[in-house]
């Protein structure tokens, strides 16, 4: 599996449910084509794998078997165009060498350790364009940076990760920090870019979590679906991908999902959380907004609503059954 294929698999990984790297050249996740098992939300029967130096997609549920090139074209047309240009350039330059995939992205760089000081970017609150974007969403807290050219910034940490850096893509950079180390970052588009988020992990073995370095571990920790939402709550972190596993942390968590009772994936995630006996927020009927940011912008005291609507065990299941619409 060559570097370009690995790179684009990593770029879409946060959007593939239950995504995990099984071993070099083999990735497993829930099939986005058929939705995988309807009865068992933990089943993962789709794979990216290599055969004769070609990267392929295969689902053992619906039987679809196509090249990664075809899969990406249907999954994300914009990324597919960038992928096609990089593959073409790779061919033209005769760089068709076998790529031995490293355990993590940092193996390409002899596993350097990045600190927060590595982010040599201005604060997003100090640059007018990103400041206007954040102010428009009533976001006044959190640690965010501004990159005028996100691809160029990424390449300062992982050389040659992006080849086409001439197209200046502005993004707000959301750092993922653990134990004072920069383990990854997200880029949030502030223009009309159809790819809203790009997640780059500097260490694939670390969790995609925002805010780990800021919380008080001995207090209740709120877990939101996005970094921006976490800034409105006391002692909160955010999951930056659907495959985040917090089971290895001995903290007291309260999980907060978006208020979308007709969204099958969100309904399934809340159901699993309640089944694990974890604390979860079930939004009351009078809340119509879909996420915390929208609620704040509507003048709702979100912290108070969350504290008043946190449930666990049987009570969580009863409230959840009344809330969901599917």
N, C-alpha and C positions, 0 to 999 in steps of 0.2 A: 504494500500500500504506500503510494508516494506521498510526499509532504503536502501537496495541494489538496488531495482527498482528505487527509487527516485534518488539515486546517479547516476545511469547510464542514466536515462532520462536527468538529468542536464548535464552530460558529452556530450551528442549528441545534446543538445538543440540548440547550435549556428549553427548547420548544417541543421536545419529544418526551412524552410521558414515560416515567420509570427508566430513563436512559441510564445505561451503565456500560463501562468498558469491561468486558469479560477477560480479555487478554489482548496482546498486540494483534492488530488486524481483525478483531472481532468485537462488535458492539451489539447490545441488546436493548430493546425498548418496546413499548406498546405501538401497534401498527396505526399510523395516522390515516391509512386508507380505509380499513374496515372497522377501526375502533377496537379491534381485538375482542376478547371475551366480554360479553355483556353481563354474565353472571359473576365472574371473578375479576374484579378490578385490579388484581395484582398480577394477572397473567401477562407475560411479555413474550410475544411470539414473532416479533420482527427483528431482523438482523441486518447489519452492514458487515460484509466479509470480503475477503480477497481470494480470488482464484485466478491463476495464471497472470498475476500482476494487475488484474482488473478489480475494481471495487464494485460490488453488487449489493442490491437490496433484495431481501426475501422475507415474506411473511408466511409462516406455517399455519396460519388460520385461514386467510382468504386465498392463499396460493400465488399471490402476485410475486413475480420474479423479474426484476428489471435492473439495468445498470444504475449506478449512483448518479450518473449524468442525467438520466431520464427522471429519476426520483427527484433530484434537486430542481429540475425544470418545472415540475408540477408543484413542488412544495413551496418554492420561493423563486419566482421569476427574476427578481432583481439580483439576488445573490448568484443565480445561475449564470447571468450575463458576465459577472465578475469572474466566476469560476471558469467559464469558457475562455475568457481572455487570458487568464493565467495558464490554463492548460495549453492553449495555442502557443503562447510565448515559451512555455516549457519545451514544447515539441520543436519549435523553431530554433531554439538554442541547444537542441540535442541533449537535454538534461534528463533523459529517460533512464536514469540510474535507479536501482532498487533502493527504496527508502526503508531503513530499519527503524521502526517507530520506537521512540523513547518511552520510558515509563511515564514521564511527565514532560510538559513543554520545556521545563527548565533543564532537562538533560541535554538539550541542544546548546545550552549556555554553561555547561559544567555546574549546573545547579547553584547559581548565585542566590544569595538571600537579599531581597529587596526591602528596604525600610520605607516609611512614609515619606522620607526626604527625597525618595526617588521621583516622586510626583512633582516635577518642576513645571507646574502650571498655576495660573492665577485662580483665586477662589471664584466660583461661579457667581458669588454675590458682589464681586468687584468689577465684572465685565458687563456692560450695559445690556447686551443682547441676552445673555443667560440670566442676568438679574431680572429683566423684564419678564422673561418666561416664568421664572420662579415666583415673582410677585403676582403674576396673573393667576397663579394657582395657590396663592396665600401661603407659600412655603418660605419660611424665614429662619429655619433652623436646619441642622444637619451639616455634614461635611461633603461638599461637592465642589468640583473644579470645572474649568472651562478649557476645552481643547478646540482651537480653531481648525486644526487638521487632525482628526482622531486617528487616522491611519498612520500618519507620521509619528504621533506620540506613541502609538503601540510599537512601532518599529524601533523606538529608542530603548524599549525594554526587551523585545524579541526581534532581533534583526531580521529583516526580509519577511516578516509575517505577512504584511501586505505588500504587493508589488506595485500596484497602481496608486501612488500617493499624490499624484498630480491633481486629482479631483479633491478639492478641499471640503471635507465633510465635518461640519461643526457638531459637536456633541458635548453634553454635560457628562463629566467623568465621575462615576460613583465608586470610590475605593472600597475594596473588601480587605479588611485588616484583622489579623489574628496574632496575638502575642507580639504586638509591635511590628509585625511583618506584613508587607503588602503581598497578599496571596492571589489577588486578581482584581479586576475592575469591570464595571459596566459602562457602556457609552449610550446615553439617552439622546436621541435625535431631538433637536429643537426646531427643525424645519419640517417640511411635509414629507420627509423620507419615509417610505412605506415600512422600512425596517426600524422600528422604534428603539429596540434594545439590541446591543451586541455585547456579549459577555466573553471576556478574555480571562482565562485562568492561568496564572503563572505557576501554580502548583495544583495539578489535577486531583491530588489526594486530599485536598482541603475542601471544606464545605462552601457552597456559594451563599454566604450570609453577610449581610451588611449590618454593622453596628456592634459586632462582638466586642470591640475594644472600648465601648462606651458604657456598657451596662453594669449595674450592680448585681453581681451573681447571686447574692444571698436574698434578693428580693424577687417579687413576682416579675417575670419577664414576658412582655407581650410580643407576639410573633405576627407580623403583618405579611401581606402578599407582595408589597413593594417598598423600596427604600423611602420614597417620598411620603407614603402613608405613615411610616414609622416615626417621622419627625413630629407628628402631632400628639404622640402619646408619651407617657412617662415610662422610662426604662424599657425601650422597645428595640427589637431587631427585625430584619426583613429577610425573607427567603427570595433569592434571586434566581430561582429555577424550580420547576415542579418536582425535581428529583432530590431535593434537600432532605437529609435525614438528621434529625436532632436527637435521636435515641441515645447517642453517646455522651450527651450533656446531662449532668445531674442538677438541672435547674428546675424551678417551678414555672412551667410555661402556660400561657393562655393563647390559644390559636384564634386568629381573627381572619376570616375569609371575606371576600366581597359579598355584598348583599344581592346575589343573583340566584334566586330560588328555582329558576328555569334552566340554569346552566348545568348540564349533566356532570361536567368535570368537577365543578365546585361542590355540587351536591354530594358527589362520591367522596371527595376529600373530607368534607365535614362528617360524613357517615363513618369514615375510617377513623377519624379523630375521636369521635364519640365512642366508637367501639373499643378503642384503646384505653378508654376511661380517662382521657386527657381533658383538661378544661377547654371549652370552646365557646365563642360568642355566637348566639343565635339572635339575629336582629329582630326587633319588635315590628309589628305590622305598620306602625305609623312612620317608620323610616322607609322612604322610597328611593333615596340615593343609592347608587351602586357601590361606591367605595368611600373610604374615610376622607379622602381629599374633597370629594363632592359634598360630603356631609359638612365638613368644616366651612366650605365656601357657601353653604346654605345657612350657616349660623348655628349649627347644632353643636351642643356640648358633647363631643364624641367621647371623651374620657369618662364622663358620667354615665352615658348610655352604655358603654362597654362594661363598666363596673357593675351596672344594674342588670346586665343581661348575659352574664357569664355562667355557664352551667357545666355539669359533670355527671357522668353515670346515667342512671335511668331518667333523671330530669332532663338531661341534654338530649336524649333520644326522643322523649315526648315533645319537647319544644321543637326539635328538628323536624319531626314528622308533621307538625302543624305549619312549619315555615316553608318547607319545600313544595314546589308546584308541579313536580313530575313524579 
